[in-house]
Amino acid sequence: MECPGTPRPSDEDVQAIVDKRGLVFGLGGSTELYPPPSPNSPARPVPTPDRTYRSLFQQPAIEVQPAYAENDWYDFLFQPAKLLAHTQALKANPALTPTAHDVLTELLRKAKPANPTTELTARDHALQCLAALAVLQLKFTLEDIETTVPTNLQKGLMDGLVNYATDPRVLKLHNVEQITVEEAQILRSRWQLRIAIKKMHVCSMTLPSKLPLSDNTKPPPDEVEQLHSITGLLPIPQLLEGLQSFLDSNEISDSNRRAINMDLGVYNFHKKQYDAALACFTAIPPKTDDKVLTGYIAACKSVVGKPETDLEEQLWLWWDQGKFDSLVGHLEKENINHGRGKNALSVRFRSQLEFKINQRLRTDGQAEVVAWRRIQIINIIHNLLERQPQVASAWIDSAICSLHRILKSPDLVEFLRQHIDKLPSKQHLKMFVQAVNRAFPQRKEGKELSKHTKRQRLVYEEPTPSSTPASSSPLEEAHRLLSNGAWTELRQKAWTSTDEDNASFFRLASACGALMEATTKPFHVKTILQLMEAVVKELVERKNPDDFYDLPLSVLETCVSLVAGILQRAYTLNLCEYRVSYDLAPYGDLAVLVAFAPNEPNATTDPVMKLNQSDLVQLHGNCLAALLKRSPREPRWHCASADVSINPIVLQKLSSAGDFKSAVRSYLVAASLATNFFSQLGDMLDHSSLVRLSFCLVKLGAHVAAAVLYQTFPAEEVVYGLRILQISPQQHDTAFFQYIWEFSYLETLVHLHTKGKNQRHVDMLTQLIQCPELNASNPPQSKKEMEQRLLRSYFRELCRLYLPIE
């Protein structure tokens, strides 16, 4: 559509302004003209003299009233409905004032901050959204926007379009033009690419006669300055990747797809990447009247040309027929025979082949073919062979970076090494081999994996189309049902096998299915204990820890939670032969429910008495060890392991010694995993776990470190930290003084070390008390941030001391 601009004034208006400015000469103060102007009087009339002499500096000011008032823009801001009415009028009469150029320029100029680094205010965002709404109401294309809006204000308009698409309710209007977030992002990405193309052709020393993607035969004088004033754009590789992802999507419209391909083609054309440009242009459906597209295609074809040899035509035929192995074999021979004669394949052919591979790899649903990656590896090495030895070092680094992106499996690494061994010996190739050995070292074969580990890995591999459940064996069927959580089908299915190992697993799968199905609905404790007894009977006989890899994580978590709850229930009722002292919080609600649920009304004895407690203790240890091995990033199991390290589950008549250092390590690992290495402090551990961590630190002699934790506890528990500080003051670690913010703790430490005549410690504590961050008049938010910062450093210091393995 024709984009309206500011209309030129008529000849009469120009003459009137000129006549008024003529008053500066000689006598004259009246604006009445004598004689009146007429077409027959070419001479300019002289103003009527009023007998007053005025010098050049005493002339009256000439005020030309603008076609719009200043408050019109604030009316648009506070009453967006007026802007809608004005845009409707502009669609009917583009010459209406203020014009579209005036509206958009004024709104965006008022929304642009004086300092580009300052953040936009809510008013600025509203003005940008108003400008975006005006563009949508006028149905402007990107070309119309570039013609109407000054270049230095276009970025604000694009940001406004994205903001308006993200939250269209910001203007509180109904029945207005809308734009989706994806369309707004496409528009902004296209605009950024077009700006990048224009910047390629302008600099401070030269100015072309015409910029690409512009209708101006000669750009305005300030075009270069405006282009260079635009900042905050995405890097070109990221921008190209984003536009390509839009093309790969099936949800964008045909017009957007055509526009993206056109802009990408123009960019590649000006980068002199004519193969890629031609591929973008040919992807656009042709139109008979599109002379620009036809011209670009003709220009690209004149540079690219047709295949130079019949061999290239044969290779393209192999590509179209999917004979990739033949293509790889011929490319390998090209590299092996390099330097012995003229290369049969041109650089143009290799670049086109690389482009087609990348295009297919980006296509959704396209299975990756190993031969494509091998072709990319061969092309990288061929590019290195073409370089001279004196400049090969820089190209080696680039080749290693490209290989890091391509080599995604050990087979590809092995193919790379085999291909290098076949190449002729050259000095820069030896350097390349050394770089490959450093970047992709050969690893020794590890120990043979057990059958259970291999079976567990198969669960996470994508099934092949030929592997259907109907063709699988009963053992594979049982593993599949366990992995998919088909508990009812597992319980109801009758399994038969002559192999004792398979029969044992079938019994275990059926027992686990019945137990898991029962926990998904209301149950009695007696029912769960009966089902648990069948599971314990099958699991307790499995001495090898790898046997637990046959079970899904959900089954292991349920088993360890139920066992923990059962042992706690027996210990509470004084029916347990073992000493149980762990917290149920890591095991979840299921353990708490089993531990404290009431019996059935008519039950005379608790059903827990019928279970073999030694088997339960053994199963608890095996399941917990398996969970730590299979879910090492789950904080709950590290807390549970720490509890058991402090108070091992042993017979009550036997004594036990806790491993406090292992417990501290487990607690610190759990806290680190829960808070992303203490970057997001919050409820990282439950209260009881923190108390146990402090207890372990006291046992290890770190009294100050243990007291630091009590600062975070409720007020009634803070006094226990004071008691800890009074234990062996001569063993206090001064490194943890800096993490104390409670004045009562600092005053106690000053008193203890003054009495112990340790002046150095007293001076250090006095400096901490006088620290401005501990000022009582600081706002609560500042105090909270200070405490979080100290706790973060405190836990990281503990990790430095206790996590390294001795």
Rosetta blueprint (number, residue, H / E / L):
1 M L
2 E L
3 C L
4 P L
5 G L
6 T L
7 P L
8 R L
9 P L
10 S L
11 D H
12 E H
13 D H
14 V H
15 Q H
16 A H
17 I H
18 V H
19 D H
20 K H
21 R H
22 G H
23 L H
24 V H
25 F L
26 G L
27 L L
28 G L
29 G L
30 S L
31 T L
32 E L
33 L E
34 Y E
35 P L
36 P L
37 P L
38 S E
39 P L
40 N L
41 S E
42 P L
43 A L
44 R L
45 P L
46 V E
47 P E
48 T L
49 P L
50 D L
51 R L
52 T L
53 Y L
54 R L
55 S L
56 L H
57 F H
58 Q H
59 Q L
60 P L
61 A L
62 I L
63 E L
64 V L
65 Q L
66 P L
67 A L
68 Y L
69 A L
70 E L
71 N H
72 D H
73 W H
74 Y H
75 D H
76 F H
77 L H
78 F H
79 Q L
80 P H
81 A H
82 K H
83 L H
84 L H
85 A H
86 H H
87 T H
88 Q H
89 A H
90 L H
91 K H
92 A H
93 N L
94 P L
95 A L
96 L L
97 T L
98 P L
99 T L
100 A H
101 H H
102 D H
103 V H
104 L H
105 T H
106 E H
107 L H
108 L H
109 R H
110 K H
111 A H
112 K L
113 P L
114 A L
115 N L
116 P L
117 T L
118 T L
119 E L
120 L L
121 T L
122 A H
123 R H
124 D H
125 H H
126 A H
127 L H
128 Q H
129 C H
130 L H
131 A H
132 A H
133 L H
134 A H
135 V H
136 L H
137 Q H
138 L H
139 K L
140 F L
141 T L
142 L H
143 E H
144 D H
145 I H
146 E H
147 T H
148 T H
149 V L
150 P L
151 T H
152 N H
153 L H
154 Q H
155 K H
156 G H
157 L H
158 M H
159 D H
160 G H
161 L H
162 V H
163 N H
164 Y H
165 A H
166 T H
167 D L
168 P H
169 R H
170 V H
171 L H
172 K L
173 L L
174 H L
175 N L
176 V L
177 E L
178 Q L
179 I L
180 T L
181 V H
182 E H
183 E H
184 A H
185 Q H
186 I H
187 L H
188 R H
189 S H
190 R H
191 W H
192 Q H
193 L H
194 R H
195 I H
196 A H
197 I H
198 K H
199 K H
200 M L
201 H L
202 V L
203 C L
204 S L
205 M L
206 T L
207 L L
208 P L
209 S L
210 K L
211 L L
212 P L
213 L L
214 S L
215 D L
216 N L
217 T L
218 K L
219 P L
220 P L
221 P L
222 D L
223 E H
224 V H
225 E H
226 Q H
227 L H
228 H H
229 S H
230 I L
231 T L
232 G L
233 L L
234 L L
235 P L
236 I H
237 P H
238 Q H
239 L H
240 L H
241 E H
242 G H
243 L H
244 Q H
245 S H
246 F H
247 L H
248 D H
249 S L
250 N L
251 E L
252 I L
253 S L
254 D H
255 S H
256 N H
257 R H
258 R H
259 A H
260 I H
261 N H
262 M H
263 D H
264 L H
265 G H
266 V H
267 Y H
268 N H
269 F H
270 H H
271 K L
272 K L
273 Q L
274 Y H
275 D H
276 A H
277 A H
278 L H
279 A H
280 C H
281 F H
282 T H
283 A L
284 I L
285 P L
286 P L
287 K L
288 T L
289 D L
290 D L
291 K H
292 V H
293 L H
294 T H
295 G H
296 Y H
297 I H
298 A H
299 A H
300 C H
301 K H
302 S H
303 V H
304 V H
305 G L
306 K L
307 P L
308 E L
309 T L
310 D H
311 L H
312 E H
313 E H
314 Q H
315 L H
316 W H
317 L H
318 W H
319 W H
320 D H
321 Q H
322 G L
323 K L
324 F H
325 D H
326 S H
327 L H
328 V H
329 G H
330 H H
331 L H
332 E H
333 K H
334 E H
335 N H
336 I H
337 N L
338 H L
339 G L
340 R L
341 G L
342 K L
343 N L
344 A L
345 L L
346 S L
347 V H
348 R H
349 F H
350 R H
351 S H
352 Q H
353 L H
354 E H
355 F H
356 K H
357 I H
358 N H
359 Q H
360 R H
361 L H
362 R H
363 T L
364 D L
365 G L
366 Q L
367 A L
368 E L
369 V L
370 V H
371 A H
372 W H
373 R H
374 R H
375 I H
376 Q H
377 I H
378 I H
379 N H
380 I H
381 I H
382 H H
383 N H
384 L H
385 L H
386 E L
387 R L
388 Q L
389 P H
390 Q H
391 V H
392 A H
393 S H
394 A H
395 W H
396 I H
397 D H
398 S H
399 A H
400 I H
401 C H
402 S H
403 L H
404 H H
405 R H
406 I H
407 L L
408 K L
409 S L
410 P H
411 D H
412 L H
413 V H
414 E H
415 F H
416 L H
417 R H
418 Q H
419 H H
420 I H
421 D H
422 K H
423 L L
424 P L
425 S L
426 K L
427 Q H
428 H H
429 L H
430 K H
431 M H
432 F H
433 V H
434 Q H
435 A H
436 V H
437 N H
438 R H
439 A H
440 F L
441 P L
442 Q L
443 R L
444 K L
445 E L
446 G L
447 K L
448 E L
449 L L
450 S L
451 K H
452 H H
453 T H
454 K H
455 R H
456 Q H
457 R H
458 L H
459 V H
460 Y L
461 E L
462 E L
463 P L
464 T L
465 P L
466 S L
467 S L
468 T L
469 P H
470 A H
471 S H
472 S L
473 S L
474 P H
475 L H
476 E H
477 E H
478 A H
479 H H
480 R H
481 L H
482 L H
483 S H
484 N H
485 G L
486 A L
487 W H
488 T H
489 E H
490 L H
491 R H
492 Q H
493 K L
494 A L
495 W L
496 T L
497 S L
498 T L
499 D L
500 E H
501 D H
502 N H
503 A H
504 S H
505 F H
506 F H
507 R H
508 L H
509 A H
510 S H
511 A H
512 C H
513 G H
514 A H
515 L H
516 M H
517 E H
518 A H
519 T L
520 T L
521 K L
522 P L
523 F L
524 H L
525 V H
526 K H
527 T H
528 I H
529 L H
530 Q H
531 L H
532 M H
533 E H
534 A H
535 V H
536 V H
537 K H
538 E H
539 L H
540 V L
541 E L
542 R L
543 K L
544 N L
545 P H
546 D H
547 D H
548 F H
549 Y H
550 D H
551 L L
552 P L
553 L H
554 S H
555 V H
556 L H
557 E H
558 T H
559 C H
560 V H
561 S H
562 L H
563 V H
564 A H
565 G H
566 I H
567 L H
568 Q H
569 R H
570 A H
571 Y H
572 T H
573 L L
574 N L
575 L L
576 C L
577 E L
578 Y E
579 R E
580 V L
581 S L
582 Y L
583 D L
584 L L
585 A H
586 P H
587 Y H
588 G L
589 D H
590 L H
591 A H
592 V H
593 L H
594 V H
595 A H
596 F H
597 A L
598 P L
599 N L
600 E L
601 P L
602 N L
603 A L
604 T L
605 T L
606 D L
607 P H
608 V H
609 M H
610 K H
611 L L
612 N L
613 Q H
614 S H
615 D H
616 L H
617 V H
618 Q H
619 L H
620 H H
621 G H
622 N H
623 C H
624 L H
625 A H
626 A H
627 L H
628 L H
629 K H
630 R H
631 S L
632 P L
633 R L
634 E L
635 P H
636 R H
637 W H
638 H H
639 C H
640 A H
641 S H
642 A H
643 D H
644 V H
645 S H
646 I H
647 N L
648 P L
649 I L
650 V E
651 L E
652 Q L
653 K L
654 L L
655 S L
656 S L
657 A L
658 G L
659 D L
660 F H
661 K H
662 S H
663 A H
664 V H
665 R H
666 S H
667 Y H
668 L H
669 V H
670 A H
671 A H
672 S H
673 L H
674 A H
675 T L
676 N L
677 F L
678 F L
679 S L
680 Q L
681 L L
682 G L
683 D L
684 M L
685 L L
686 D L
687 H H
688 S H
689 S H
690 L H
691 V H
692 R H
693 L H
694 S H
695 F H
696 C H
697 L H
698 V H
699 K H
700 L L
701 G L
702 A L
703 H H
704 V H
705 A H
706 A H
707 A H
708 V H
709 L H
710 Y H
711 Q L
712 T L
713 F L
714 P L
715 A H
716 E H
717 E H
718 V H
719 V H
720 Y H
721 G H
722 L H
723 R H
724 I H
725 L H
726 Q L
727 I L
728 S L
729 P H
730 Q H
731 Q H
732 H L
733 D L
734 T H
735 A H
736 F H
737 F H
738 Q H
739 Y H
740 I L
741 W L
742 E L
743 F H
744 S H
745 Y H
746 L H
747 E H
748 T H
749 L H
750 V H
751 H H
752 L H
753 H H
754 T H
755 K H
756 G L
757 K L
758 N L
759 Q H
760 R H
761 H H
762 V H
763 D H
764 M H
765 L H
766 T H
767 Q H
768 L H
769 I H
770 Q L
771 C L
772 P H
773 E H
774 L H
775 N L
776 A L
777 S L
778 N L
779 P L
780 P H
781 Q H
782 S H
783 K H
784 K H
785 E H
786 M H
787 E H
788 Q H
789 R H
790 L H
791 L H
792 R H
793 S H
794 Y H
795 F H
796 R H
797 E H
798 L H
799 C H
800 R H
801 L H
802 Y H
803 L L
804 P L
805 I L
806 E L
